[in-house]
């Protein structure tokens, strides 16, 4: 998952467990709707990251299988 934050030169990359994708999406929806002031996310290793909801520019959630393609193949 990649998260763009306003007024920040780099995006935040977080690896979320596949079995928690629905819970993470619900937390993102709550943060973007204004129900939460801070979006808290926990990665695969247990590290917590807090992002102010008002500063979220975009969120990109990758494929559920976590496959990452390398090279020029299609």
Secondary structure, 3 states (H helix, E strand, C coil): CEEEECCCCCCEECCCCHHHHHHHHHHHHHHHHCCCCEEEEECCCCCEEEEEHHHEEEEECCCCCCCCCCCCCC
